[in-house]
């Protein structure tokens, strides 16, 4: 971490480091969703398919510098009530590779998104703006 952070708690000043940061994160933010890379939607059919996905509960989508992703809001079943990992010693490799040097504790992930769709309605509005004849797509058949 480039910016050193400290927290004062019970008259004790604690330095936040990558090794201690997870203990300060309320609710283990990184353990409450999964992301899945998807092909960039280009056609009306592609966006219609993405619209179907976002019609489901807890499914969102975003585009950032790395591409397009589905974002599924779902808490890890191995997260303990106190926010710690219940399988830390045997956690999957993806979890081991995750770096918290700069994470949701430091800044909301949404700040890095080029596009963000929190559900069906926001994507539908985008589709209507991107494709002027979006609502006539079924008449084109």
N, C-alpha and C positions, 0 to 999 in steps of 0.2 A: 504494500500500500504506500502510495506516495504521501498522502496527507495523514499525519498521525492524529488519531482520535483518542480521546479519553472520556471516561464516564465517571461521574462521582456518585457513589452509592453508599449509604450508611457511613458517611464521613470518611470514605476510602476512595482514593482516586485510582482507577484501573485503566491501563493502556489497552486499547483494542488492537489486536493483531489478528492475522488470518487464523492463528491457532485458537484464539479466544472469541472471535467475532460471533460464531454461531450461538454461543451462550447468551449473547445480548439481543439476538433476533427474536422478536415476539412472533410466535406462531410458525416458526420454520418456513418462511415464505417460499424458499426454493423446493420444499417438499410438498407443496400444495398444488402442483400442476405438472403436466408433461407437455412437451412440444414434439411435433412430428413434422419434418421437412416435407413439403409438397411441391409438385411442379407448379411453376408460375402460371396462373390462369391467364389465358389470352382471349379465347373465344367466348361467345355467349354460352355455349355448352359448358365450358370450363367453369364459368362463373355460376351457372345454374347448379352445377354439381356442388360447388363450394357453398352456395346458398342452402342446398339441402343439408349439408353437414352442419351449418350454423343454425339450422332450425332445431337442432337437438340441444337439450339442456347442458349447460356448462361447457359448450364448445365455442371457441372464438378463433379468430385468425389475425395474422399480422404479416407485414412485410418489413424486413430490415435490410441492412447491408449484406447479409448472408443469404437472402432469398425470402421465400414464402413459407409460412408455418401454420399448422393447426395448433391451437393452444387449448388443452383440455384441463379444466379446473377440477382436480380430483386429488384428495389428500392421500399420501402414501399410507398404506395399511400397516406399515412397520414403524410409523412415527409414534413415540410414546406420549402420554398426556402432558409431560413437561416439555415437549418439543424436541427431545433428543431422539437419535436414531436407535431403534430397538434391535437392529442387526448390524451395528457399526462394524464389527470385526469381520463379518461375512457379507457386507453390502456389495451390490453389483459394481462392476468395473466403471460404468457410467458415473455412478456416485463418487467413486474414488478419483475419477479424472476431473470432476467438477472443482473449479477454483473459486474460492470466495474472496479473492483479492479485491475484486470490484463486483458487487452483487446487489440484489434487491435491498439489502440492508443499507447500502450507500445511496442508492437512487432507484426509483421505480423503473422497471424494465421498459415500460411504455415510453419513457423519454427517448429511447433509442429506436423507436418504430417509425418507419416512413409512413406506413398505413396501419390502422388498427380497426378491427371490426369486432365489437363486443357482442354481436349477435346478428340475427336475421335482418332486423330492421336497418341497422347501420350498413350492412352489405347491400341490401336492396336499394337504399338511397344512392350508394356509390355506383351500382350497376345502372340505375336510371340516369345518372349523370354521365357515365362513361359511354353508354350505348343509348343514343337518343330514341331509338325505337325498341327499347327493352321490353315494354309491356306488350308489344306486338309480336314477340318472338315465336309464340305458338301459332300465329296466323301465317308464318313463313313456311310452314310444313307442307 
